Amino acid sequence: MTARAVIREAVPEDAEVMARMLRRLAETLGDAAVFASDAGTIRTHGFGPDARFRGLIAEAAGAPVGLVLYFPHFSTTRGMPGAYVLDLWVDPDHRGGGLGERLIARVAERAARDWGAGYILLTVHRDNPRAARFYDRLGFAEQVNDAPMVLKGAAFAALARKMGAAA
C-alpha cells in the first residue's frame, strides 16, 4: 500500500488534516499535554509569503497517511544552506514500507533544488529508539557536541522584554 502513496506539497486547505496528523505524532511522543498547534496555527504559519515552514503530505487511496514539515536552515560550520525537518509522521499502518524514507528524500530533493541545501538536520526524541534506528539507516549521525536547548514561556518573554527596554 505504501509504495502507491503519492507525495505532494501541502496547501492551506490541508491545515486541518495536518493538525490531526501532528496531534497523533504528539500523542505518540508523549507530548499531547503540551501540543498547541491547530488548523489555524498551521494555516497562519505554514502558508503564504511569510510561511515559516513547508509541508509535504503522503496520500494512499486519497487518504492522508504521512506528513513531513521542514524549513530552510543555514550552518556557518558547514558553510552552506540545509533543511531542518521539524516533524515526520507516518500512519502506523503504513510504516515499514519506505514511506518515511520517501518523505525525507523528497525534502532533500526540494531543499537542494529550491535553496541549494546540502544537508538535513533534525532532532530525535531520546525515548523514540525506533525513530533513531530509522534515521541511522538513512545515514543520519548524532552530533555529539550539540545539545538541543530551548528558551520558552515566561523566560522567553522576560528576555524579549529586557531587550525591548534596552533599545
C-alpha positions in Angstrom: 0.0 0.0 0.0 2.8 2.5 0.9 4.6 2.0 -2.4 1.5 3.5 -4.1 1.4 6.5 -1.8 1.6 9.9 -3.6 3.6 12.7 -2.0 2.5 16.2 -2.7 3.0 19.8 -1.4 0.7 20.7 1.4 -1.8 23.5 0.6 -3.7 25.8 3.0 -6.8 23.5 2.7 -4.7 20.7 4.3 -4.3 22.6 7.6 -7.0 20.6 9.4 -5.6 17.2 8.4 -2.0 18.4 9.1 -3.0 19.4 12.6 -4.7 15.9 13.1 -1.5 14.1 12.0 0.7 16.3 14.2 -1.6 15.7 17.1 -1.1 11.9 16.6 2.6 12.4 16.5 2.5 14.4 19.7 0.4 11.7 21.3 2.9 9.0 20.2 5.8 11.0 21.7 4.0 11.8 24.9 3.7 15.5 24.1 -0.1 15.6 23.8 -0.4 17.7 27.0 1.8 20.5 25.6 0.8 20.2 22.0 -0.7 23.6 20.9 -0.9 23.6 17.1 -4.2 23.5 15.4 -5.5 24.2 11.9 -5.3 27.9 12.5 -1.7 28.0 13.5 -0.8 25.6 10.7 -2.6 27.8 8.2 -1.1 31.1 9.6 2.5 29.9 9.8 2.7 27.3 7.1 1.4 29.2 4.1 1.6 32.5 2.3 4.5 34.8 1.6 5.7 34.7 5.3 5.4 30.9 5.7 7.7 29.6 8.5 7.8 26.0 7.2 6.9 23.9 4.2 4.9 20.7 4.3 4.6 17.5 2.2 1.7 15.1 2.6 1.6 11.5 1.6 -1.7 10.0 0.5 -2.8 6.5 -0.2 -6.1 5.9 -1.9 -6.9 9.5 -1.3 -6.4 9.4 2.4 -3.5 11.2 4.3 -1.0 8.6 5.6 2.1 10.7 6.2 3.5 14.2 6.7 6.8 16.0 6.9 7.4 19.6 7.9 10.7 21.4 7.2 12.2 24.8 6.7 15.5 26.4 5.4 18.5 26.2 7.7 22.0 27.6 7.4 25.2 26.3 9.0 28.2 28.5 9.3 30.2 25.5 10.3 29.3 23.7 7.0 29.3 26.9 5.1 26.1 26.1 3.3 22.3 26.0 3.5 20.4 23.0 4.6 16.9 21.9 5.7 15.7 21.4 9.2 13.0 18.7 9.5 10.5 19.7 12.2 8.2 16.7 12.1 7.9 13.4 10.3 4.9 11.2 10.8 3.7 8.1 9.0 0.5 6.3 9.9 1.3 3.1 11.8 -0.5 1.0 9.2 1.9 2.4 6.5 5.2 2.1 8.4 7.9 -0.3 7.2 7.3 0.2 3.5 9.7 3.0 2.8 7.2 5.9 3.0 9.2 7.8 5.7 12.4 7.5 3.6 10.5 8.8 0.6 9.3 11.8 2.5 12.8 12.6 3.8 14.2 12.1 0.3 11.6 14.5 -1.1 12.7 17.1 1.4 16.3 16.6 0.3 15.3 17.0 -3.3 13.1 20.1 -2.8 15.6 21.8 -0.4 18.5 21.2 -2.8 16.5 22.5 -5.7 14.9 25.4 -4.0 17.7 26.9 -1.9 20.8 24.9 -2.6 20.7 22.8 0.5 23.5 20.3 1.1 22.3 18.6 4.4 19.3 17.9 6.6 19.3 18.5 10.3 16.7 17.1 12.7 16.2 16.2 16.4 15.1 12.8 17.6 13.3 12.2 20.9 15.6 10.3 23.2 12.7 8.0 24.1 12.0 7.1 20.5 14.6 4.5 19.6 12.7 3.2 16.6 12.9 6.7 15.0 16.6 6.9 15.9 17.2 3.5 14.1 15.2 4.7 11.1 17.4 7.8 10.8 20.5 5.8 11.4 19.6 3.5 8.5 19.2 6.6 6.2 22.7 7.7 7.2 22.0 10.4 9.8 24.6 10.7 12.5 24.2 12.1 16.0 26.0 15.5 16.5 27.6 14.6 19.8 28.8 18.1 20.5 25.3 19.6 20.1 22.6 19.5 22.8 19.2 21.0 21.9 18.2 23.8 24.2 15.0 25.9 24.4 14.0 29.2 25.8 10.2 29.5 26.1 7.3 30.8 28.0 8.0 33.3 30.8 11.8 33.1 30.3 11.4 33.9 26.6 9.0 36.8 27.3 11.3 38.2 30.0 14.4 38.2 27.8 12.4 39.8 24.9 11.2 42.5 27.3 14.7 43.1 28.6 16.0 43.7 25.1 13.0 45.9 24.2 13.6 48.0 27.3 17.3 48.4 26.4 16.5 49.6 22.9 
